Amino acid sequence: MSDNIAAKQFSNITPFWQRLPAFFLYPMQPQMIWHPAVYALIGIGLWALGRGGDDEGGFSPFIFKLAVIISLGLAVDLVRLCFRALEQTSLGNLRCTDFDESDEAHKLTPYKLLALFMVQGIFLYILKTIHPNLVLIGNVLVYLMLPASIMVLGSSHSFTEAANPLKAFKIIRAVGWPYLALWVFGFILSQGALIVVILLIKKLPIALLIGVGIFAYAYFNLIWFNMMGYAMYQYHKQIGYAPDRNFEINALAASRKNRPLTDEEILAQQVAAMIRDGNLDLALEFIWEDLRYDQYNAQLSGHYAKLLMLKGDKAKQLEHAQRHLLAIARSGKAGHIGDTWKQARQLNPEFTIDNPDHVLQMAQAAASVREFQTALEITSGFHKRAPRHKDVPAVLVLAGKLISDHLRQDARALSLFNHVIAQWPGDPAAEEAQRYKNVIERLAPTPQ
């Protein structure tokens, strides 16, 4: 059933070759574009410092060494950024605002990528020592497998897996013939910065040309890694993993509301689509899969309750009502607790809370949103159903307060307060009962 859910959820993925303009806009996001811009400004600044006003073309040896060290640091930062873009896009998170919380997963990735290049170089050297012609075949294989190896490294964070040709061939086989198109796009993008420099070499001052070249190099690499991540997302089923979110729905949200959809909105759209297609059981299973790991999520629980109502399964509605009421009570937003209780009572007029540990919390939640009748019904008979439970005094005091404040039946309330004071004199609830009793007696009209 889980496979059917995943297939339905991600059945509308646009092929990567139909999204080329979107890839070129990807690095323009504010959280990302500042990286290439800063790299470019640093490059221009180092050039200006190195020249130091020297008109004879000399360059400061110290600044040159400093520039090499800074360039290595910027390269490490760019590689980490590129791999984060690849990984998050492969999970269906296109925008930086959708990204998972940053972690240390890609901290060592630049060095793993360098090690991968070294292994490939050693492989080519060995082929050359065997026969000079073999190195040509080896070069073709290495360059053909490079995007796949990068995708393996970006998703697994493992050097050994990235260096394993079988893992790369798995990616190539999963993508199929479109992999060649992906490779061609990657080759063109790798030449992008050079082409930009050649086109502008006679039109810009050297310092500005350096900045533009650095910016273009970083920009085109971000496009390339975004494209590889999207290709993984497109063929995730063939590769063998599950994305975090439906990329297509999220893209639709941005065009319509100028912001990404929240996970809750995405879930609602997915469920609505399943219901429209007549897949009610699939929608129920889809929600239940999430509820298994987040059973007190009031929103998920509410979706599940509505789907059970649509299906008309009264037994499961009553069973789920127990969980749903608790989820609402724990959410801190108990606005729907009254409706949920009334629906359960309509299905079974004798409906009560099975777990005595939850009664007080649910009744308090109902009272907090002025669902006083619901709160009283939840507490009704509790002291008889669970006479030895620790919450009995507090439940009786809560019931007494509701009866006095909202039903104006002080005599009934006093009876409950007196019972608590007599039976549980050392309980904090008895102190509260005594205070309320004193107030009621003080405000009671004096007999004539």
C-alpha positions in Angstrom: 0.0 0.0 0.0 2.9 2.4 0.8 4.2 2.0 -2.8 0.8 2.9 -4.2 0.8 6.0 -2.0 4.2 7.1 -3.2 3.3 6.4 -6.9 0.1 8.5 -6.6 1.8 11.3 -4.6 4.5 11.8 -7.2 2.8 11.0 -10.4 2.9 14.4 -12.0 6.6 15.2 -12.1 7.7 17.5 -15.0 10.7 16.0 -16.9 13.9 18.0 -16.2 14.4 18.8 -19.9 11.1 20.8 -19.8 12.3 23.0 -16.9 15.5 24.5 -18.3 14.5 28.2 -17.7 13.6 27.4 -14.1 17.1 25.9 -13.5 18.7 29.1 -14.7 16.6 31.1 -12.2 17.4 28.8 -9.3 20.6 30.6 -8.0 18.7 33.9 -8.0 17.2 33.2 -4.6 18.3 35.7 -2.0 19.6 33.0 0.3 21.8 31.7 -2.5 22.8 34.5 -4.9 24.9 36.3 -2.3 27.5 33.5 -2.4 28.6 34.1 -6.0 28.4 37.8 -5.4 30.7 37.7 -2.4 33.1 35.4 -4.3 33.2 37.9 -7.2 33.8 40.9 -4.9 36.6 39.1 -3.1 38.2 38.3 -6.4 38.0 41.9 -7.5 39.4 43.1 -4.2 42.4 40.7 -4.3 43.2 41.8 -7.8 43.1 45.4 -6.8 45.3 44.7 -3.8 47.7 42.6 -5.8 48.3 45.2 -8.4 48.5 48.0 -5.8 48.5 50.7 -8.4 51.4 49.2 -10.3 51.1 50.3 -13.9 53.9 47.9 -15.1 51.8 44.8 -14.7 53.5 43.5 -11.6 51.5 41.5 -8.9 52.4 41.3 -5.2 53.8 37.8 -4.4 52.2 38.0 -0.9 48.8 38.9 -2.3 49.1 36.1 -4.8 49.8 33.5 -2.1 46.9 35.0 0.0 44.6 34.8 -3.1 45.5 31.1 -3.6 44.6 30.3 0.1 41.3 32.4 -0.1 40.4 30.8 -3.4 40.7 27.3 -1.9 38.4 28.4 1.0 35.8 29.8 -1.4 36.0 26.7 -3.5 35.2 24.5 -0.5 32.3 26.8 0.4 30.9 26.6 -3.2 31.2 22.8 -3.3 29.3 22.5 0.0 26.6 24.9 -1.3 26.3 23.0 -4.6 25.9 19.6 -2.8 23.3 21.0 -0.4 21.4 22.3 -3.4 21.6 18.9 -5.1 20.6 17.0 -2.0 17.6 19.2 -1.1 16.4 19.4 -4.7 16.5 15.5 -4.9 14.2 15.5 -1.8 11.7 17.8 -3.6 12.8 21.0 -1.8 13.3 23.5 -4.6 13.4 26.7 -2.7 15.9 27.7 0.0 12.8 28.4 2.3 11.9 24.7 1.9 15.3 23.3 2.9 15.7 21.0 5.8 17.6 22.4 8.8 21.3 22.6 7.9 23.6 20.0 9.3 27.2 18.8 9.1 26.4 16.2 6.3 28.3 18.1 3.6 31.2 19.5 5.7 33.6 16.9 4.3 32.1 16.6 0.9 34.6 18.9 -0.9 37.5 16.7 0.3 35.6 13.5 -0.7 35.0 15.0 -4.1 38.8 15.8 -4.4 39.5 12.2 -3.4 37.1 10.9 -6.0 38.9 12.9 -8.7 42.2 11.5 -7.4 40.9 7.9 -7.7 39.7 8.6 -11.2 43.1 10.1 -12.1 44.9 7.0 -10.7 42.5 4.8 -12.7 43.4 6.6 -15.9 47.1 6.5 -15.1 46.9 2.7 -14.6 45.1 2.3 -18.0 47.8 4.4 -19.6 50.6 2.2 -18.3 48.8 -0.8 -19.7 48.2 0.7 -23.1 48.0 4.3 -24.3 44.8 3.7 -26.2 43.0 2.4 -23.1 43.3 5.9 -21.5 41.0 7.2 -24.2 38.3 4.6 -23.3 38.9 5.4 -19.7 38.4 9.1 -20.2 35.1 8.5 -21.9 33.9 6.3 -19.0 35.2 8.6 -16.3 33.6 11.7 -17.8 30.4 9.8 -18.6 30.1 8.6 -15.1 31.0 11.8 -13.4 27.5 13.3 -13.0 26.2 9.9 -11.6 29.2 9.7 -9.2 28.4 13.2 -8.0 24.8 12.3 -7.5 25.8 9.3 -5.4 28.1 11.4 -3.3 25.4 14.0 -2.8 22.8 11.6 -1.6 24.9 9.1 0.3 27.7 11.4 1.7 29.9 8.4 1.2 33.2 8.5 -0.7 33.3 4.7 -1.0 29.9 4.6 -2.6 30.7 7.5 -4.9 33.9 5.7 -6.0 32.0 2.5 -6.7 31.2 2.3 -10.4 28.3 0.0 -9.8 26.5 2.8 -7.8 27.1 5.2 -10.6 25.8 2.7 -13.2 22.7 2.2 -11.0 22.0 6.0 -11.4 22.6 5.9 -15.1 20.4 2.8 -15.6 17.6 4.5 -13.5 17.6 7.7 -15.6 18.0 5.8 -18.9 18.7 7.6 -22.2 17.8 11.1 -20.7 21.1 10.7 -18.7 22.9 11.6 -22.0 20.9 14.8 -22.2 21.8 15.5 -18.6 25.5 15.0 -19.3 25.3 17.3 -22.4 23.7 20.0 -20.3 26.4 19.6 -17.7 29.2 19.9 -20.2 27.7 23.1 -21.7 27.3 24.6 -18.2 30.9 23.7 -17.3 32.0 25.8 -20.2 29.6 28.7 -19.3 32.0 30.8 -17.3 34.8 30.5 -20.0 32.3 31.5 -22.7 31.2 34.6 -20.7 34.9 35.6 -20.2 35.7 35.2 -23.9 32.6 37.3 -24.9 33.5 40.1 -22.5 37.3 40.0 -22.5 37.6 43.1 -24.7 34.7 45.0 -23.2 35.5 45.0 -19.5 38.4 46.1 -17.3 40.5 43.1 -16.1 39.4 43.5 -12.5 35.7 43.5 -13.4 36.2 40.7 -15.8 37.7 38.6 -13.0 34.7 39.3 -10.8 32.2 38.4 -13.6 34.1 35.2 -14.4 34.1 34.1 -10.8 30.4 34.9 -10.4 29.5 33.0 -13.6 31.5 30.0 -12.6 29.7 29.7 -9.2 26.3 30.5 -10.8 26.6 27.9 -13.5 27.7 25.3 -11.0 24.7 25.9 -8.9 22.5 25.5 -12.0 24.2 22.2 -12.8 23.9 20.7 -9.3 20.3 21.8 -9.1 19.6 20.0 -12.4 21.3 16.8 -11.2 19.2 17.0 -8.0 16.1 17.4 -10.0 16.9 14.5 -12.2 17.3 12.3 -9.1 13.9 13.6 -7.9 12.3 12.8 -11.2 13.6 9.2 -11.2 13.5 8.7 -7.4 11.4 5.6 -7.7 13.8 3.9 -10.1 16.8 5.0 -8.0 15.1 3.7 -4.8 14.3 6.4 -2.4 11.3 8.6 -1.3 11.3 12.5 -1.5 10.2 14.6 1.4 7.6 16.7 -0.5 5.7 16.9 -3.8 7.8 19.4 -5.8 5.1 20.1 -8.4 2.5 21.2 -5.8 5.0 23.4 -4.1 5.9 25.0 -7.4 2.3 25.7 -8.1 2.0 27.4 -4.7 4.7 29.8 -5.4 3.2 31.0 -8.7 -0.2 31.4 -7.0 0.6 32.8 -3.6 4.2 33.9 -4.0 5.3 31.5 -1.3 5.9 27.8 -0.8 3.1 25.7 0.5 3.4 24.5 4.1 3.6 20.7 4.7 0.0 20.8 6.0 -1.2 22.6 2.8 0.6 20.1 0.6 -0.9 17.2 2.6 -4.4 18.7 2.2 -4.0 19.0 -1.6 -2.7 15.5 -1.9 -5.6 14.1 0.1 -8.1 16.2 -1.9 -6.6 14.8 -5.2 -7.0 11.2 -4.0 -10.6 11.8 -2.9 -11.4 13.4 -6.3 -10.0 10.3 -8.0 -12.1 8.1 -5.9 -9.2 6.7 -3.9 -10.7 7.1 -0.4 -9.0 4.0 1.0 -5.7 5.2 -0.4 -6.1 8.6 1.3 -6.9 6.9 4.6 -3.8 4.8 4.3 -1.7 7.8 3.3 -2.8 9.8 6.4 -2.4 6.7 8.7 1.2 6.3 7.6 2.0 9.8 8.9 -0.2 9.3 12.0 1.8 6.2 13.0 4.8 8.4 13.6 3.0 11.5 14.9 -0.1 10.2 16.5 -0.9 13.3 18.5 -0.8 15.6 15.4 -4.2 17.3 15.6 -4.3 18.3 12.0 -3.4 14.8 10.7 -5.9 13.3 13.2 -8.6 15.7 11.9 -8.0 14.7 8.3 -8.3 11.1 9.3 -11.5 11.7 11.2 -13.1 13.4 8.2 -12.0 10.6 5.8 -13.6 8.0 8.2 -16.8 10.1 8.2 -16.8 10.1 4.4 -16.4 6.4 4.4 -19.2 5.9 6.9 -17.2 3.4 9.1 -18.9 4.1 12.5 -16.8 1.6 14.4 -13.6 3.1 13.3 -14.9 6.6 13.8 -15.6 5.8 17.4 -12.3 4.2 17.9 -10.5 7.1 16.3 -12.5 9.7 18.3 -10.6 8.6 21.5 -7.2 9.5 19.8 -8.6 12.6 18.0 -9.9 14.1 21.2 -6.6 13.6 23.0 -4.7 15.1 20.0 -6.9 18.2 20.0 -6.5 18.5 23.8 -2.7 18.3 23.6 -2.4 20.6 20.6 -3.2 23.8 22.6 -5.8 24.7 20.0 -8.9 22.9 21.2 -11.5 24.8 19.1 -12.9 21.7 17.5 -13.1 19.5 20.6 -16.8 20.3 21.1 -17.7 19.3 17.6 -15.6 16.1 17.8 -17.3 15.1 21.1 -20.8 15.8 19.7 -20.1 13.7 16.6 -18.9 10.8 18.8 -22.0 11.1 21.0 -24.3 11.1 17.9 -22.7 7.8 16.8 -23.0 6.4 20.4 -24.9 8.3 23.1 -23.0 6.3 25.7 -19.6 7.3 24.4 -17.0 8.0 27.1 -13.3 8.4 27.4 -11.8 4.9 27.7 -8.4 6.0 29.3 -9.0 7.6 32.7 -5.6 9.3 32.4 -6.9 11.5 29.6 -10.2 12.7 31.1 -9.0 15.7 33.1 -6.8 17.0 30.2 -9.7 16.7 27.7 -12.2 18.3 30.1 -9.8 21.2 30.8 -9.2 21.7 27.1 -12.9 21.8 26.4 -13.5 24.3 29.2 -10.6 26.5 27.9 -12.5 27.1 24.7 -15.8 27.6 26.5 -17.2 24.2 25.5 -18.6 23.9 29.0 -21.3 21.3 28.2 -18.7 19.1 26.5 -16.4 19.5 29.5 -19.2 18.4 31.9 -20.2 15.5 29.7 -16.5 14.3 29.6 -16.3 14.5 33.4 -19.7 13.0 34.1 -19.5 9.7 35.9 -15.8 9.6 36.0 -15.6 9.1 39.8 -17.8 6.0 39.4 -15.9 4.6 36.4 -12.5 5.1 38.0 -13.0 5.6 41.7 -9.4 5.1 42.7 -7.8 7.3 40.0 -5.6 10.1 41.1 -7.4 12.7 39.0 -10.9 12.1 40.6 -10.6 15.0 43.1 -9.4 17.4 40.3 -12.2 16.2 37.9 -14.9 16.7 40.6 -13.6 20.2 41.4 -13.6 21.1 37.7 -17.1 19.8 37.3 -18.2 21.8 40.4 -16.7 25.0 39.0 -18.4 24.6 35.7 -21.8 23.8 37.4 -21.5 26.9 39.6 -20.1 29.4 37.1 -22.0 28.4 34.0 -25.1 26.5 35.1 -25.6 28.7 38.2 -26.4 25.6 40.2 -24.5 26.4 43.4 -26.2 23.7 45.5 -24.9 20.9 43.2 -21.4 22.5 43.1 -21.3 22.7 46.9 -22.2 19.1 47.1 -19.2 18.2 44.9 -16.8 20.5 46.8 -17.9 19.1 50.2 -17.4 15.6 48.9 -13.8 16.4 47.7 -13.0 18.2 51.0 -14.2 15.2 53.1 -12.7 12.4 51.0 -9.3 13.9 50.0 -8.5 16.5 52.6 -4.7 16.5 51.8 -5.1 16.8 48.0 -4.5 20.2 46.3 -7.9 19.8 44.7 -9.5 20.0 48.2 -7.8 23.4 48.8 -9.3 24.6 45.5 -12.7 23.2 46.5 -12.5 25.0 49.8 -11.7 28.3 48.2 -14.7 28.0 45.7 -16.9 26.9 48.5 -16.0 30.0 50.5 -16.7 32.3 47.6 -20.1 30.7 46.9 -21.1 30.9 50.6 -20.0 34.5 50.8 -22.0 35.5 47.7 -25.1 33.6 48.7 -28.1 35.8 49.6 -28.6 36.1 53.4 -31.9 34.5 54.5 -34.5 37.0 55.6 
